[in-house]
Amino acid sequence: MMSRTLPTWSFFALAAVATVAITWLTLVISSQPGLSAFTLVPLAAAACIALLLVPTDSLLAIALIVYLFIPRTVLSLNDLLSTVTPSLAVVLVWAVRTVTSRDRSRVTAVGGGTQSLVALSGLWLVVSVVTHRAQESMIAWSLDFCILLLLLMVVPSSPEARSNLEKAFLWSSVIMVVLCAIEFAAGSNILLDPLYRALGLPEVQHWSVYRATGTLGHPLYAGLFFSMAFGLAFGKRFQVGDNRYLWFAAANILGVLLTVSRNSLGAIAVAVAVVLIPSIFSRSTALRSGSKILIAAAVAVAAFAVTQAPVFQDRLTSDEAQGSTNARDYIFGVALQAAADHSWLGAGPSTSIVAAAPFNPRGAIMESAYLQTLTSLGVPGLILLCLLIAGGAIRAIRTRSYGPLGLLAAYAFSIGFFNILESSRPSLLLGGLALMLTWQSATPGAPSMLPTSDRHRRPRPAALIT
């Protein structure tokens, strides 16, 4: 049976066309808040038709590319687009086309444990919304969480869809590194700053050193993406034994350097450890234990070299960096007080800022997704979030899917140090994709993606490039 994974050049040509079309639609809607339904409906219909024409297995990758290259700050200008984001629309189209497809033979079955955990998470969201008077902001956030994270976990995906998604992560990270390098060298975002000024968006650069943001509007979001792409590339090297993945890993270390993000550098270290430890004890990986340790040591040296770069040293020793560290320590106590004030059951989805305000006279930002979850969804919500992450990691280890494991490890660490879950609903997509790739990773004994004659051979690394 012929594989439905797309060649890299045709895949990105297709994704580029779709992204440009959806970007244009997004800018039209954002710049005209009073756009009539007679204009909006045909535009939305045209976008949906375009998504129905592209291969189903390319839609998740397109959703990621749309998220990355349509500035999320632009989406915040329109109430509709801040909830029903373009990437969310692509995910919905993918889900509908996948569920209604007649060919279900190649999708990975979703286990009962996954379905039960997702059902419990959704149920707790409903309970939390209903018991807190169902405010509009709660409903909007819960809708995005259910579609961009929970839905991705329970809709069965094909190996081809996951392969295309991994390609999108890796090659998009290279493009993003190039954009960030140009931005860093120029000392301004020459592509997007004029657009931001035209739309009246505020300047984000307030640090002692310039920190690249790419198309993601903030260095922490760019750093998160780079660390996730690094984890995927580093893990894939151990998974399939292709040294070319190390070039992607190196490019993303450079990307983290350009964002000057301390927690992203820590996420790289965590991804290396989480991938290395189980792979050392596995006899099925493509490397001997000594080679694994040498590669890990080389990455450690590269990461240390990044910390010695003048721009990183300036950031590490600056007063603002120390202030950020102190604020994170301070907000921990604030979150505990706010959670206790609501009987440890949460103040309602997406309400951490409001709930913490009475205990936060300094007005410090709650820079931790886990503390946000504790405050908004209480101890049950925090436990469910941790179970989603831990369960995905365990599944990836059992199936020896070290690429998705590294991706999830970097995500899980990084979100502990900034307020991503409630400050950027479109970014829930990153967590959903990481959880999907791990929870739906193929079982070692599952049907192979390769033709029958090749099933006992190692997957050909050339699929990364061709």
C-alpha positions, 0 to 999 in steps of 0.5 A, a space after each residue: 500500500 502506498 504511503 500517504 505521507 507527503 514529500 517535504 517540498 509538496 507538503 510545504 507548498 500545500 501548507 504555504 498556500 493554505 496558510 496564506 489563504 487563512 492568514 488573509 481571511 484572518 487579517 480581513 476579519 481582524 481589521 474590520 470588526 463590523 464585517 457583515 455576515 454577507 461578507 464573512 460567510 462566503 469567506 469562511 465557506 471558501 476557507 472550509 472548502 479549501 480545507 476539504 480539498 487537501 489530504 486529511 493526513 496533512 491537516 494537523 500539520 497545517 493547523 500547526 503551521 497556521 498557528 505558528 505563522 499567523 501572529 496570535 496577537 492579531 487574533 486577539 483583536 477580534 472576539 470571534 477569532 480569539 476563540 474560534 482561531 484558524 488552527 481550531 477550525 483546521 482541527 475541527 475539519 480534520 476531526 470531522 473528516 477523520 471520524 467520517 472516513 470510510 477507511 479506518 484501517 490505518 488509524 491508531 485505536 484510542 484506548 479505553 484509559 485515554 477515553 476515560 481520562 479525557 472524559 473525566 477532564 471534560 466532565 470536571 470542566 463542565 462541573 466547574 463552569 456550571 458551578 461558577 455561573 457559566 461566565 462567557 470567558 469560562 465557556 470560551 476557554 473551556 471550548 478551546 481546551 476541549 477542542 485543541 487539547 482533549 479532542 486531539 487525544 481521542 480522535 484516532 489519527 493515522 501514522 501518516 498524519 503523525 509523520 506529516 505533523 512531525 515534519 511540520 514541527 521540524 521544518 517549521 522550526 528551521 524557518 522560525 530560527 531563520 526569522 529569529 536570526 534576522 530579527 535578532 541581527 536587525 534588533 527589531 522584527 522587520 516583518 511584523 513590527 510594522 503590522 503591529 504598529 498599524 494595528 495599534 498593538 503594544 511593544 513587547 520588548 522591555 528587557 535589558 537585551 533584545 529577545 527574538 519573538 519570531 511570529 509568536 509575539 513573545 520570546 517565551 512562546 518562541 522558546 517553548 516551540 524551539 525546545 519542543 522541536 529540539 525534544 522531537 529531533 533529539 528523541 527521533 535520533 534515538 528512535 530511528 538512528 538518523 544523524 540528520 535529526 541532530 542538525 534540527 536539534 542544533 538549529 533549535 538550540 540556536 533558536 533558544 539562544 536567540 530568544 534568551 529564554 532560561 526556562 526553554 534552555 532548562 526544557 532542553 536539558 529535561 528533554 535530553 534526560 527524559 529521552 536518554 534515561 529510558 533509551 539507555 535501558 532499551 535494547 531496541 534503539 538504533 544506538 549503543 549505550 556509549 553512543 547515546 551518552 556521547 550524544 547527550 554529552 555533546 548536547 550538554 556542552 552545546 547547551 552550556 556554550 549557549 549559557 556562556 554567550 554574552 547575551 545570555 550572561 547579560 540576561 542572567 545577571 540583569 536585575 530584571 531576571 532576578 526580579 522575574 525569579 523573585 516574582 515566581 517565588 512570590 506567586 507560588 504563595 499567592 496561588 496557594 492562598 487563592 486555591 485555599 480560598 476556593 476550597 481547593 476546587 478552583 475558581 472556574 476555568 480561566 479565572 486565575 488572575 481574578 481569583 488571585 487578585 485579593 492575595 496579590 497586591 504586587 500584581 505579579 503575573 502568575 507565571 506557571 501553567 500549573 499554578 494557573 490550573 490549581 487556582 482555576 480548576 483546583 486540585 482535581 483539575 491539576 491532578 487531571 492535567 498531570 495525569 494527561 502529561 504523565 500518561 502520555 510520557 509512559 505511553 511513549 516510553 512503552 512504545 519507544 516513541 522517543 521523539 514524541 517523548 522529548 517533545 512532551 517533556 520539553 512542553 511539560 517543563 516549560 509551561 511550568 514557568 509562564 502563564 501560557 494556558 490562560 494567556 493564549 488560548 490558541 497555544 493550547 494547540 501545542 499541548 494537544 499535539 504533544 499529547 496526541 503524538 504520545 498517547 497515540 504512539 504506535 504499539 511495537 506490535 501494531 501494523 507497520 507503516 511499511 510494506 509487508 516486505 519491509 516490516 522487519 527493517 528499520 524505518 528509512 530515515 530518508 522520509 524526513 527529507 524526501 
